[in-house]
Amino acid sequence: MGDVLDTAAMLARFRERAAAVRRRGLPPVEGDERRRIREQMQLDYMDFAMLGDAQASLDGGILTLTIDLRPPAERTEASQPSTPSPYEPKAE
């Protein structure tokens, strides 16, 4: 591990984690346990996807992640993630 934080690589790892949660199947459990696992998977996916969409800056040793939660129509060009948001519904 180098001395410099690669924020682009870090954000890419969060996007990959979100995709991995989405691909992961449910284990063979039933009832309440299955519901709890599904809910946790949904939360994990949303958390990883939001972090993957963040804009990162490192200033004076302080890492700042900015996540624009406004509806897409209200966002500015500079605040748009470079990839489509995986946690928003796709336009049809």
C-alpha positions as CSV (number, residue, x, y, z in Angstrom):
1,M,0.0,0.0,0.0
2,G,1.4,3.3,-1.1
3,D,1.7,6.6,0.9
4,V,-0.9,8.3,-1.4
5,L,-4.6,7.7,-1.1
6,D,-6.0,6.9,-4.6
7,T,-9.6,8.3,-4.1
8,A,-10.7,7.2,-7.6
9,A,-9.6,3.6,-6.9
10,M,-11.4,3.8,-3.5
11,L,-14.6,5.0,-5.0
12,A,-14.3,2.3,-7.7
13,R,-14.0,-0.3,-5.0
14,F,-17.3,0.9,-3.4
15,R,-19.0,0.7,-6.8
16,E,-17.7,-2.8,-7.2
17,R,-19.0,-3.7,-3.7
18,A,-22.4,-2.3,-4.6
19,A,-22.5,-4.5,-7.7
20,A,-21.3,-7.5,-5.8
21,V,-24.2,-7.1,-3.3
22,R,-26.6,-6.8,-6.2
23,R,-25.3,-10.0,-7.7
24,R,-25.2,-12.0,-4.4
25,G,-27.9,-14.5,-4.0
26,L,-29.9,-15.2,-0.9
27,P,-28.8,-18.1,1.2
28,P,-31.2,-21.0,1.7
29,V,-33.0,-19.7,4.8
30,E,-36.7,-19.1,5.4
31,G,-39.0,-16.7,7.3
32,D,-37.8,-13.9,9.4
33,E,-34.1,-14.7,8.9
34,R,-34.5,-14.4,5.1
35,R,-36.3,-11.1,5.5
36,R,-33.5,-9.7,7.7
37,I,-30.8,-10.9,5.3
38,R,-32.7,-9.2,2.3
39,E,-33.1,-6.0,4.3
40,Q,-29.4,-5.9,5.2
41,M,-28.4,-6.6,1.6
42,Q,-30.6,-3.6,0.4
43,L,-28.9,-1.4,3.0
44,D,-25.4,-2.6,2.1
45,Y,-26.1,-2.0,-1.6
46,M,-27.5,1.5,-1.0
47,D,-24.5,2.5,1.3
48,F,-21.9,1.2,-1.1
49,A,-23.6,2.7,-4.2
50,M,-23.9,6.1,-2.5
51,L,-20.2,6.1,-1.5
52,G,-19.3,4.9,-5.0
53,D,-21.1,7.9,-6.5
54,A,-19.3,10.4,-4.2
55,Q,-17.0,13.1,-5.2
56,A,-13.8,12.8,-3.1
57,S,-11.3,15.4,-2.2
58,L,-8.2,15.2,0.1
59,D,-7.1,18.5,1.6
60,G,-4.6,18.8,4.4
61,G,-5.1,15.2,5.4
62,I,-8.8,15.5,5.5
63,L,-10.8,13.2,3.2
64,T,-14.1,14.7,2.2
65,L,-16.8,12.7,0.3
66,T,-19.6,14.8,-1.2
67,I,-22.7,13.0,-2.2
68,D,-25.4,14.9,-4.1
69,L,-28.8,13.6,-3.0
70,R,-30.8,16.1,-4.9
71,P,-33.1,14.8,-7.7
72,P,-31.1,14.5,-11.0
73,A,-33.0,17.4,-12.5
74,E,-31.7,19.7,-9.8
75,R,-28.1,18.7,-9.9
76,T,-25.4,20.8,-11.6
77,E,-23.0,19.5,-14.2
78,A,-20.1,19.5,-11.7
79,S,-22.0,17.5,-9.1
80,Q,-23.0,14.7,-11.5
81,P,-21.2,11.4,-10.9
82,S,-19.1,10.1,-13.9
83,T,-21.2,6.9,-14.0
84,P,-25.0,6.6,-13.7
85,S,-26.2,6.2,-10.2
86,P,-27.0,2.5,-9.4
87,Y,-29.4,3.3,-6.7
88,E,-31.8,5.5,-8.7
89,P,-34.4,4.0,-11.0
90,K,-33.4,3.8,-14.6
91,A,-35.2,5.9,-17.1
92,E,-37.3,3.8,-19.5
